[in-house]
């Protein structure tokens, strides 16, 4: 026999404390111990964060492009030298002019003086093909020391030299290369993070002030979110020393951390204030909030983690790093919600309502019985069929454009139009036929000097020369003679349709025709190949990810709500909101409808990793609202067994808080979308739109309307599944177990 201490709850419902109630009660009783542990954790996170190792690279295991890159690294050269292409332009002089030559000589001299520079080519030394047709543009290829992994650091002195010469004597000097582009993207990413955080926090604070009506209560969720982000960043830094981490992971941690951190705290603080308003003492109010709202947060966090865990299925370092960062920040937030927040509430007590705002603060935390939410509830539940048809039809219509989605990599066009690197890239493609990118054709043979292999290489070179798209071919062979590399120049952006078509011809026609009978294996790599292979891999793995996320989310909700109808609807409705977000992404970015009005840049493609990433993130985040709404409905249904009244009660009691939480998430995501990188404009917009749809049309209309239509069938649970464990998400004793009057203890076997 095990005894659980219980307290009378409002409306006569009792709440089992469970692990969340027990932990929060302990934290409230010993707040200084908890704060001491968190202070130590923050110190550890601070030192750990300094060890973080991030990279722009994200190889997809098993693809042809990855195999090509691995062969080059293992058997041709241990490092891939980073290159920069410096562009010098003049509006009035040509390369034959003495002043032009003197300027280039001075620039080349400064570049060669850098310890990070291995070699510099110049037309002044007789190098060919480095002057444009009109003579006004000069290209200076620079080979840096070290590998591409260190390209940002090694390119930084060169970028400073180029920046210092730019504008001198009327010359424009720019550079493009792996290091300069990654450096510029990193700078823009930092600016986006700072701007997004500022916008998100300011808007969130305003919304929290409206919801709570008190400055102290409004500030708590923001502080908790920021601390959770800091701890998650430290934990991610530790992991980054064992596995590759995308440098975008900090963006993901910050964005998800602000969204869930503020939302989770909002739910818990609001419930604590409600319990205090109904007469509970401080510790009991914290424990009851822990047994209800915190338990909801705990299971919401589990749902988010399950959805994010689907990204581990992908054989792609970028997805896995996103999953690690996002899961760690969700875990940190849940732990903070269960320990740090109740400890702070234990210290503050009713002082959480300090600095109450006039008019707004006087409303208190009591549930509103009227207003707009009652009107919406009455309309939706009175006309459930119309509500389902109209709202569902709107979401289906919004999702239809997804049929035209064009996945790829935005590439360098992700940079703003006034970007120096983008300008240099465009000039090179316009003035120099070879461009700066290559297709890497790797020939793996026992002997590359074999006559059959040599004839195949010659035939391939002839086909490439006759194609008209490809540029010069540089041939390298390793010392052992069993590997050859043909680096074929591919002008233009690697994500363009022309580049993809050229790759298809290379892989599908030229290589098979040339090497049909040759004793060699041929792999085509390079930026375009990596993008194409990544998209194809995602298409192959998408069904597995969907099955994993949907299956485990269904099982979790089925156990929590003891119903098979509720989780089936949750899966269907979440898919509907995600599909609508996909469709609107295509409309705004691919088709350009409203893009300029919203401050976005039109793009020919949707970033290839975005659909799967959005699915995992959105499916997890949408569970917050779904679990929060349904838990209130289930709590009331267990007490009354009246489905219609429970739906109305759940909608009225959660509509305001869900709307506030959704607006906070939208503010965070919109802030992240306000930067200049197209990739993160797409990320922020997709997340913001999906949250708006989820919190309004889905949660406020489709969920209650469908529950009204199904009635008691919502809670259908076959007898043959009764063996599943009972997990009551709101901690309430079910109606068939609840005593007729409050009791001091409930015995459970």
N, C-alpha and C positions, 0 to 999 in steps of 0.2 A: 504494500500500500504506500502511495506517495501523496503527500498533502500539498496543495497549492494554495497559498494565501490569496484571497480575493477581497475586493472592495466594492461597495455598492456603486454602480455607475448610474448616470442619469437615465431616466426612463426605465429604471429597474433592471437594466441589463448588467450582468457581471462580466468581468474580463479576466481571463487567465493571464498571468504575467508572461509566461513563456520565457524564452531566453532573452528576448529584447526587453521585456518588462523588468526582468531580474537584473540585467546589466545596467539599464538606465537608472533603476532605483539605487543600485550600488554606487554608480557614478554620482548621483545626486547627493548621497550621504557622505561621500568622500571626495569632494570636488578638488581639493588641493593636491591629493595624490594623483588624480587624473591629469590635472594641469601640469604637474611635474613630469609625468611620463610623456605628455605631448611636447613639453619644452625640450626634453631629451631627444625625442623623435625628430623634431625640427632641426636640432643641431646636427644630428646624423645626416638628415636629408641635405642640409646645407653643404656639408663636406662631400657627400656622395655626388651632388649635382656637378661639382667641379671635374668629375671623372667621365662625364658624358662624352660618348663618341658617336657622331652622326655623319651621315653620308647622303649624297644625292642619288647614289646607285641603288638599284633594287632589282637584282637579277631574278628571272623566273626560271626555276629549276626545270631541266629536261627539255627545253625548247632548242630548236636548231640554232638560234642566235646565241643562246647561252653556251651551247657546245662549241660553237666557233670561238667565242671569247675565251673559254677555258683552254682550248687547244693552243691559242695564241699565247696565253699567259704561261702555260706549263712547258711548251716545247719550242717557242720561238723567242720570246723575251719575257723576263720576269716582271717587267713593269711596262706600262703603256705611257710613254712620254706625253706630257701635257703640251699643247700647242696654243699659241695665240696668233691672231692675224691682225696686224696693225694696218689701218687704212689712213692714208694721207690724201686730202682733197684740197684743191685750189679752184677758186672761181674764175681766176684770170690767167694763171700761169700754167705751163706744161712742164713735164719732167725734163725737157731739154734745156729749160731756162737755168741759168747759173744759180739764181736765188733758190729755186726749187731744189736743185741738187745739193746746195749747201745746207738747206734745212733738213733734208733727208739724211745727209751725212752726220749732222749733229745729233739727230734723233737716234740713228743707228749706233753712234758712239756711246750715247747715254745708255742705250739698252744693253750693249755688250759689256758695259762696265758693271752691270748687276750680277751678283754672285748666283742669283737664281736663274740666270739665262745660260743655256748651253750653246746655242748657235742662233745667228740672225742672217737672213738672206736679204740682199738688196740689189736692185737693178743697177746700182752704181758699181757693183762688183762684177757685173756681167751676167747676173742671173736673168733667165728669160721668163717671159709671161707674167711679169710683175707690174706692167704699166698698161692702163686701159687704152682702148682704141683712140680716144680723143686726147690722150696724154695728160689729162688733168688729175687722174687718180692713180696712186701708187700703192701696191700691196707689199707689206713687209712681214713674211712668215718668221715667227720666233719659236724656237724649241726651248722649253723650260727644263730645268733639272728636276729630278724626282719623278713621281708617278702622278696619275690623275687624282689619286686619293688625296694628295696634298696640293692639288692645283690651286685652290683658293688662296692658300698662304703664299705659294711661290709666285702666283700671278699678281699679288697685291702690290709689290714694288713696281712692276711693269705698268700696272694701271695708274699708279701715281705719276710715273714719268710721262705717260701718254696724256694724262689730265693736265699736267703742267705745261706741256707743249701745245695743247689744244688752244686755238685762237691766236697763237703767236704768228705775227707777220701775215695774218689773213688766212692761215692754213687751219683746216679742221682735221683733227687727229682723233681717231676712235679705235677701239680694239674689240675683237670678239674671240672667244675661245672657251673651253670648258671652265677654266678658273674664273675668268671675268664674268661669265654668265651666271655661274653658281654663286659668285660673290654678290652680284647685283640682286639675284633672286633672294639670297639670304637677307640682304639689307631690306628689301621690300617686304619680306616675310616678317622681319622684326618690327617694321613700321606698321604692318597690318595687325600684328598681335597687339602692339601698344594702342593703336587706334581702336581696334575691336574691343579690347578690355575696357578702355575708357568709355566708349559708347555703351557697351553692355552694362557696365557697373552703374553708370549714371542713370540710364533708363530703368534698370532693375531697382535702384534705390527709390526712384520716384514711384514705381509701381508698388514696391513694398511699403512705402509710406502711406499710399492710398489704402492698401489692404489692411495694414496693422494700425495705422493712425498714430504711431509712436516711433520716434527716431531710434531708440535703443533696439526695439524689436525688429525694425527694418534693417539695422546694421548687422545683426547677428548672422543671417544667412550669407551675406557677402563675405564677412570675415571667415566663416567656416569654409566657404567655397575656395577662397584664396589659400587658406592653410592646406586644404586637401590637395590643391594643385601643386603646391610646393613639395609636399610629401611624395606625391606621385611622380614628380619630376626627379626627385632623388632616387626613388626606387627604379625608375626607368633608366637612369644613368648607370646603376649597377648592372642591369640587364644588358645595356648597350656594350658592356665589355665582354659579353659572351655571345652576342648575336648582332647581325647588322641592323642598324636603326636608321630609318629615313630622317632627314633633318626636318621634315614636316611633322614629326611626331610631337614636337613641342606645341605646334599649332593645334593639333588634335587634343592633346591633354588640356590645354587652356580652354578651348572651346567647349569640350564636353564637361570639364570640371566646373566651369562657371554655370553651365546650364543645369546639370543635375545637382550640384552643390547648393545652389540657391533654391531650387525647387524642393529638394528633400527637406532642407531646413524650414522652408516656408510651411510645408505640411505639418511638421512637428511642432513648431512654435505656435502655429494657429491652434492646434489641438490642445496644447498645454494651456493656452489662454482661455479656451472654451471650458476646460475642466476647472480652472480657477474661478471662472465666472459662475460655474454651477456649484461652488462651495467646497470643492476638495482642498485639503491642505497642500502645501507646496510639494512635498516629496511624493504624496499620493497622486497629485496631478501629473508630475513628471513620469511616474511609473505607469499611469494609465495611458498617457501619451505614448510611452514606450511600448506598451502592450497593444496599442492600436496603430497610431500613425507611424511609429518607428518600425513596427512589424510590417506595415505596408511598404515602407521604404526598403526594408530588408529584402522582401520578395520582389519588389520592383528592380532593385539592384541585381538580384539573381537573374531576372528576365533580361536585363540589359547585358549582363555578362554572358549569358547563353547566346544572345544574338551576336555579340561581338566575337565570341569564340568561334563563330562560323568562319571568320576570316583566317583562322589558323589552318583551315583545310586547303587554302590556296598555296601553291608552291611558289610563293612570291614574297621576297623579303619585305617589300613595302607594306603589303597587307598585314603580314605578321607583326611588323613593328607598330602599325596602327592599332592592331588588336591589343598588343601588350600595353601601350600607353593608355588607351581608352579604358581597358579593364582595370588597370592599376588605379586610375583616378576615380573610377566608380567604387572600387573597393575602399580606397582611402576615404571617400565621401561617406560611405555607409558606416565605416568604423567611427568616423568623426561624429556622425549622427547618433550613434549608439553610446558614445563615451564622452567626447568633448562637449557636445551641445547640452546634454543633461547636466554635466558638471557646471557649465556656465549658468544654466537656468537655476541650478541649485544655489549658486551664489547670488544671483540676481533676484530670484523670486518675483514679486510683483514689480520690482524695479525695472523689469523688462518693458514695462509700460511708461517708463520715464520719457520726458520731453514729448508728451502727448500733443498732437496737433489740434488746433481749434476746429470744431465742427466734425472733421473726419474722425478724430480720436474718440469722440463722445459716443460713437455708434457701438463701440465695444465689439467683442468677437462673436456675438450671438448670431445665430442663423436667421437670415431674413425670411419671413413668411410670405412676402409679396414682391412687388417690383417686377423688373423685366424677366428675371429667371422664372418666376411663377407663371408669367404670361407665356413664356416659351414652353415651359413644362405642360401647361394646359393645352396649348396648340398642338404640340407634338404627340402627346398621349391621346388627345381627342381625335386626331386624324392620322393614325399611324401608317396607314397604307399610302396616303398621299405623301407623307413625310419621307417614307422609304423610297418611293418611286422618284420623287423630284430630286432629293439629295443624292441618291445613288446614281441617277441619270447624269447629274452634273459632274460627279467624280469620274464616271466612265467616259464622258465627253472630254474631260481634261486629260485623261490617260491615253486617248486614241493617238495623239501625235507621237507617242513613243514608238509607233511602228516605223517611223522615219528616222529613228535615232542613228547617228553616225558616230561610232566610237573611234577614238584615236588618242593622240597626244597633242595638246595645244602647242607644245614645243616652245620655240623662242618667241612665237607670236603671243605667248602669255604675258610677255613683258609689255609695258606701256609703249605707246607709239613714239614718245620722246626719249626712249631708252637709247643710250649710247651703243650698247652691245647690239641691240636690234638694228640700229642704223647701219653699223658696220657690216652686219650680216646681209642686209638688203643690198648694200652697195656692192659687196663681193659677188652676190648672185647676179646683179645687173651688169657689172663691168668685167667680171672674170668668169669664164664659162664653167670652170671646174667647181666653183663654190668652195665650201669648207668641210663638207660631210662626205663620207665614203660608205660603200658597201664592201664588207670584208669577206672575200671568198677564200675559204680555208680548204686546202687540198691535203688530205691525209693519205699518204701512200707509203708503201715499203721503200720505194725509191722514186723520188720525184723527177730524177733524171731519166727514168725509163722512157724509151721513145714513144710508147703509147700515151703516157701521161703528158709528155711534152707536146705531142700532136694535139691532145685534148685542150691543153692550155692555150696553144696557138689558135685553135678553132674558136675557143671561147672569147679570146681577145678580138678576133675578127668579127664575131657576132656583136660584141659590145661596141666596137668602132662603127659598125653599120647601123646600129640602133638609132643614133642621133641624139639620145638623151644623156648617155653616160659620158664622162670626161676621161682624163688620162688614167692609165693603169700603172700602178707601182708594184713591182714584184719583189718579194723577199723570200728567202729560203733559210731554214735553220741549218746549223752546222752538221747535224747528223744526216741531213738529206732526206728526211722522211716527212717533211711538212713544208708547204709553200703557201704564201699569202699573196693574194691579188687584191690590193686596195684600190677600188674603183671609185673615182670621183662621181658624186651624185649632186648636181646643183639643186638649189631650192631648199625648202623646209622639209625635214625628214618626215613630217606628218602630212604632207600635201598629197592630194589624189594622184598627181603625176609621179611622185616618188613611190607610192604604193603600187601603182600600175607597173612601173619599171621593175620593182622587186618581183612582182608576179611573173613578168616575162623572164627575168633572170633565173628564178627558181623553177618555173614551169616549162620553159622552152630552151633557153640557151645552155644551162648546165646539163640537163638530161641529154640534149642533142650532142654536146661536145664530149661528155664523159660516159656515154652509153656503154662503150666496151672497154673503157680504161680501168686498170686495177687501182682504183682510188675511191675514197669516200670524200664527198664535197659538202661543205656546210657554208651557208651564207649568213653572215651576221652584220652588225652595224646598227645605227640608230633606227632606221626605218624597219629593219627586220625585227629588232627588239620590240618595237611598238606593235607591229602586226602580230607577232607571236604572243605577246602579252594579251592582246584582245582575244585571240583564238583560245588561249588557255582559260581565260575567264569565262568564255562561252561554254567551254567543256566542263568546267568545275561549278558553274552557277547552279545547275540542278542539285549537286551534292550539298552546296552551301544552303540553298533554300530548304532542302529536305531536313538538314540538321537543325537549322534555326526554327523552322515551323514545327517540326516534330517535337523537339524538346520544349519549346514554348507551350505547345498544346498540352504536353504531359504535366508541366508545372502548373498551368492554370486549372487543369482538370483536377489535380490533387488539391490545390488551394481552395477552389470553389465547389468541389465535389459535384461537377456537372460536365457533361460532354457537349452540351449545346453552347454554353458560354465560351469555352476555348475555341470551338469551331467558328463561331461568329467573330471572335477576336482575331483569329488568323485571317479570315476573309476580309474583314474591315481594314486591318492593317495593310494587307496587300493592296486594297483599293486606294488607300491614301498614298502609299509609296508609288503606285502606278500613276496617280494623278501628278505627283511631284516630278516624276520622270517626264511626263508629257509636257508640263509647263516649262521644264528645263529646255526641252527641244524647241518649244515655241519662242521663248525669250532669247536664247543664245544662238541656236542654229538658224532659226528663221528671223531673228532680230526684232520680233514684235515687242515693242515697248522697252527694248534694251537701253537705248539712249536716254529715254525718259527716266529709267530707274538708275542711270549712272553706270550701266554695264557696257562691256564691249562685245559685239557680236563675234562669234567664233564658228568656224566651219565644222568643228567636231566637239563632242562632249568628252571630257577627259575619261579615258578608258576604265580607270579604276573607280570612277565615281558611282556608277549604278550599284555595284556590289557593296561599296563602302556605305552609300546612303541607305541601302536596304538593311544592312546590319545595324547601323546607328539608329535609323528611324524606327525599325521594328522594336529595338530595345527601348528607346525613349517613349514611344507611344504606349508602352506597357505602364508607364508611370500613371498616365491619366486613366487608362483602362482599369488598372488595379485599384486606383484611388476611388474612382466612381463606383465600380462594382463592389468594392469592399463595403462602402456605405450602404449600397442597396442590399447586399447580403446580410449585413448587420441588422438592418431593419426587417428584412424578410424572415430571418431566424427568430426575431421577436414576435412578429405579427402574423406570418404566413400569408400576407396580403401582397401579391405581386404588384398590382397597380399602385397601391399606396407606397410600396417600397421604392418603385421606380421614380415616382414623383418626389419622394423624400430624398433619395440619393441625388437626383438631378439638382434639386433646390439647394441642398446642403453643400454640394461640391462645385456647382457651376461657377460661382464667383472666384473660388480659390484656384480652380483649374484654369479659368480665363487669365487670372493674374500670373499663374505659373507659366502658362503658354506665352503670354506677352513678354515675360522675362527671357524665355528661351529665344523667342523671335528677335528680341533686342540684341542678345548675345550673337546670334547667327548673322543678323543683319550688319552688326558692327564688323564682324569678320569679313563679310562680303563687300565692305566699303573700301577695301584696299584696291590696288591697281593690278594685281595679278589675276588674270582671267580664271585660272584654275580655282582660286579660292573665292572668286565671285560666284562661280558655279556651285561650289560646296556650300557657301553661306546661304545663297538663294534657295537651293534645293532643300536644305534643312529647315529654313525659315518657313517656306511655303508649306512643306509637309506638316510642320507643327501647327500652323494656322488651320489647315484643313482638318487635322486630327482632333484639335481641341474644340473646333466649332461644328463642322458638318458631321464628323464621325461621333464624337463623344456627346454633343448636345442634341443631335437629331437622330442619327441612325441607330446608335446604341439604345436609347430609351424607346424609340419607335418600334424597333425590332423586338425589344423585351416586352413591350405592351402587346404586340401581336401574338407572341408565343405564350404569354401568360405563365402558368406554372411549369410549362414544358421547358422553360429556361433552365430549370433546376433538375432536369431529368438525369438520373444517375443509375445505370443498370445495377441490379443486385449482385451480379457476378463480379463487379468491380469494388464491392464493399471491403475487400481485403486491403485496399490501398490505405496508406496512413492518413489520419485525419489531421489536417493543418488548417486551423481557422485563422485567416489572415488578419481579422480585426480583434482576435483574442476573445471574442464574445462566446459565452456558453450557448450552444444551440438550443432551440426552443424545447426539443424533447428532453434536454438534459437540465435546463435552467430551473432552479427552484422557484417557488411561488413568491418567496420573499428574500430579501438580501440575507446572505449568510456570511459568517466569518471565515468559513473554510469549506472547500469542496474536496471530498476524497475521491481519488481516481486510482484505479488498479494499475 
